[in-house]
Amino acid sequence: MHVLVIGAAGTTGRLVVQSLAENIQHHVKAMVRKTDQMTDMEKLGAQPVLADLEQDFSYAMNDVNAVIFAAGSGSSTGPDKTTTVDRDGAIKAIDLAVSHGIERFVMLSSMGADRPDAGPESMQHYLQAKHDADAHLMQSGLTYTIVRPGVLKNEAAAGKIEAAAQVAGRTKSIARADVAEVLVQSLLAEKTESRIFEIVEGDVPIGEALKRI
């Protein structure tokens, strides 16, 4: 597949780019906001495209047939940026995918996005933004996959996860590298099409876990 990664310069997004670039089944286009990030994407084996979620980035959708949305405003920004990036940016990307005839869209969401009001007060705005973006994707007509990981940690990939519509161990964490691999493998995993599922660390190999969704 020819895949556009939105949020390619982020911690998880970079791992997605790396995984895609190492997979001969895919060609990866990496969307970044800064020119100095383009060289890094080239070194990973991706075709960089300079674009900003808060501006017109329709041209980034040219010549791709799948999108992985891994962008996020980050914990150091305020609620306005969360709305602009995590909700509005995602919605804009979904609409552009529709208008460009792109059929496959994989969304990195968050555990708790199903019930934002039940989350910690400090997280409710973020979870609502994710909820709104997920809802828009589900109504878009695209073949979607929405992945909702537990707490992200910067550790080596384990290669094994627990995956379900609602996992039993909702307080568990998961390595970003494993999340990235789930996003990439979901592109071609039919069982993940038009599905929303949660993932945390577990004992089932990723490929097998996605077949059991």
C-alpha positions in Angstrom: 0.0 0.0 0.0 1.0 3.6 -0.5 0.5 5.0 3.1 0.5 8.5 4.4 1.6 8.8 8.0 0.2 11.9 9.7 2.2 12.8 12.8 5.3 11.1 11.4 7.7 13.1 13.5 6.0 12.2 16.8 7.4 9.4 19.0 4.9 6.8 17.9 4.6 8.2 14.4 8.3 7.8 13.8 8.1 4.1 14.8 5.2 3.7 12.4 7.2 5.2 9.6 10.2 2.9 10.4 8.0 -0.2 10.5 6.3 0.7 7.2 9.7 1.4 5.5 11.0 -2.0 6.5 8.0 -3.7 5.0 8.3 -4.4 1.3 4.5 -4.4 1.0 4.3 -0.7 1.7 5.5 2.6 0.4 5.5 5.3 3.1 4.9 9.0 2.8 5.8 10.9 6.0 4.0 14.1 6.8 6.0 16.5 8.9 5.7 20.2 9.9 9.4 21.2 9.9 11.9 21.1 7.1 14.6 19.8 9.4 12.4 16.7 10.0 12.4 15.8 6.4 16.0 14.5 6.3 15.3 12.2 9.3 12.3 10.7 7.4 14.4 10.2 4.3 17.0 8.3 6.4 14.2 6.0 7.6 13.3 5.2 4.0 10.2 7.4 3.7 9.2 10.1 1.3 8.8 13.2 3.4 6.0 15.8 2.7 6.0 19.1 4.4 2.5 20.0 5.6 0.6 21.2 8.7 -2.6 19.9 10.1 -3.6 23.5 11.0 -3.2 24.6 7.4 -4.2 23.2 4.0 -2.5 19.8 3.6 -4.7 18.3 0.9 -1.7 17.8 -1.4 -0.3 15.3 1.1 -3.1 12.9 0.2 -2.0 12.7 -3.4 -0.9 9.2 -4.6 -1.7 7.3 -1.5 -4.4 4.7 -0.8 -4.2 4.5 3.0 -3.7 6.8 5.9 -2.4 6.2 9.4 -3.3 9.1 11.7 -0.8 9.2 14.6 -0.7 12.9 15.3 -1.3 14.4 18.7 -1.0 17.8 20.3 1.2 16.4 23.2 0.9 16.8 26.9 2.7 20.1 27.0 0.0 22.0 25.1 -3.3 23.4 26.2 -6.9 22.5 25.4 -7.0 24.8 22.3 -4.2 22.9 20.6 -5.9 19.6 21.6 -9.0 20.7 19.8 -7.1 22.0 16.8 -4.9 18.9 16.3 -6.6 15.9 17.9 -10.1 16.7 16.9 -10.2 19.2 14.0 -7.0 18.0 12.4 -8.2 14.4 12.4 -11.6 15.3 11.1 -10.0 17.3 8.3 -7.8 14.4 7.4 -10.8 12.1 7.3 -12.7 14.4 5.0 -9.7 14.8 2.7 -9.3 11.0 2.5 -12.9 10.8 1.4 -12.5 13.5 -1.2 -9.3 11.8 -2.5 -10.9 8.4 -2.8 -8.7 6.9 -0.2 -10.4 3.8 1.2 -8.3 2.7 4.2 -7.9 4.8 7.3 -6.2 3.7 10.6 -6.7 5.9 13.6 -4.5 6.0 16.7 -7.0 6.9 19.4 -6.9 6.4 23.2 -8.4 4.1 25.7 -11.2 6.0 27.4 -12.4 7.8 24.2 -15.6 5.7 24.3 -16.6 7.5 27.5 -14.8 10.8 28.0 -16.9 11.9 30.9 -15.8 8.8 32.9 -12.1 9.6 32.6 -10.0 11.8 35.0 -11.1 15.4 34.9 -7.7 16.5 33.5 -8.1 14.1 30.6 -11.7 14.6 29.7 -11.1 17.3 27.1 -8.5 15.2 25.3 -10.7 12.1 25.4 -13.6 14.1 24.1 -11.5 15.3 21.1 -10.5 11.7 20.4 -14.1 10.6 20.8 -15.3 13.2 18.3 -12.6 12.3 15.7 -13.4 8.6 16.1 -17.1 9.2 15.6 -16.5 11.2 12.5 -14.3 8.4 11.1 -17.0 5.8 11.8 -19.6 7.9 9.9 -17.3 8.7 6.9 -17.8 5.6 4.8 -14.1 4.9 4.9 -12.8 1.4 5.7 -11.5 2.3 9.2 -9.6 0.8 12.1 -9.6 2.6 15.4 -6.9 1.5 17.9 -7.2 2.6 21.5 -4.0 1.7 23.5 -3.5 1.9 27.2 -0.8 4.0 28.8 2.1 4.4 26.4 5.6 3.6 27.5 9.0 4.1 25.8 10.3 0.6 26.0 11.5 -2.0 23.5 8.8 -3.8 21.6 7.5 -7.0 23.2 5.7 -8.2 20.1 2.9 -9.5 22.1 -0.4 -7.8 23.2 -3.9 -8.2 24.5 -6.5 -6.9 22.1 -10.2 -6.8 22.4 -13.2 -4.5 22.1 -12.6 -3.9 25.8 -9.5 -5.5 27.3 -9.6 -7.0 30.7 -6.5 -5.2 31.9 -7.5 -1.7 31.3 -4.9 -0.3 33.7 -2.0 -2.0 31.8 0.4 -0.1 29.6 1.9 -0.9 26.2 5.2 -0.1 24.4 4.8 2.6 21.7 6.7 0.2 19.4 4.0 -2.4 19.8 1.3 0.2 19.2 3.1 1.3 16.0 3.3 -2.4 14.8 -0.4 -2.8 15.5 -1.2 0.2 13.4 0.9 -1.0 10.5 -0.3 -4.6 10.6 -3.9 -3.4 10.8 -3.6 -2.1 7.2 -3.8 -5.6 5.8 -5.6 -7.4 8.6 -9.1 -7.9 7.4 -10.4 -8.7 10.9 -9.6 -5.1 12.0 -11.6 -3.5 9.2 -14.5 -1.3 10.5 -13.5 -2.2 14.1 -12.6 -0.3 17.3 -10.4 -2.2 19.8 -8.2 -1.6 22.8 -4.7 -2.9 23.2 -2.4 -3.3 26.1 0.7 -5.5 26.8 -0.2 -9.2 26.7 1.0 -12.7 25.8 -0.4 -13.1 22.2 1.8 -12.3 19.2 0.4 -9.2 17.4 -0.5 -10.8 14.2 -2.4 -13.6 16.0 -4.1 -11.1 18.3 -5.4 -9.1 15.4 -6.9 -12.2 13.9 -8.9 -12.7 17.1 -10.4 -9.2 17.2 
